[in-house]
């Protein structure tokens, strides 16, 4: 067994900190090639890890999972504590299987919570963060069905759900349907991924700081103006 593997296992075995899982659900459909969006997304992911690793508390508490979606849905990074996360280099191709990707993220959250409970590990409310630059394609995906589940789960405090619309191609109606009423969708300006992931780093750090409640139920996130153009309010299905 390598020294790196031994060090990783020792780190996991000795880290009993309360955990916060953040599942990133990232659109890698063909349209993400436009304006260099996929390249900027990859840069943003690396910025997210680099910036977040600077905070020792967040480093020990934040877990990241990454789901990519195009014509297929793939868990490209399983849930891991931040120092063990290997940020992927994503490529853009294919369609936009958005609903299946959200279902995958929900499954990851449920499985990880079961693991925490089985190990006696306390945890904050998980986050699911969806980023998409277009409406679900092909058509016929059950948007209303997944939106109902998102809202029910939000009402039952199963996770925090953010959906980010990249650019102007994704319709307000899609964003408003999927957004839980507790957290409006946000439309991102151009391809400001590094600004977004810097904001996400600050937000997740706020969740796990000792000044917050021990569930992550109430967090004031930083100002979104460096990367956002506006909000889209969620509507009940």
PyMOL commands that set and color helices and strands:
alter all, ss='L'
color gray80, all
select helices_A, chain A and resi 3-14+30-52+56-61+82-84+98-119+143-155+172-178+193-208
alter helices_A, ss='H'
color red, helices_A
select strands_A, chain A and resi 20-27+62-69+73-81+126-132+159-166+185-188+228-232
alter strands_A, ss='S'
color yellow, strands_A
deselect
rebuild
show_as cartoon
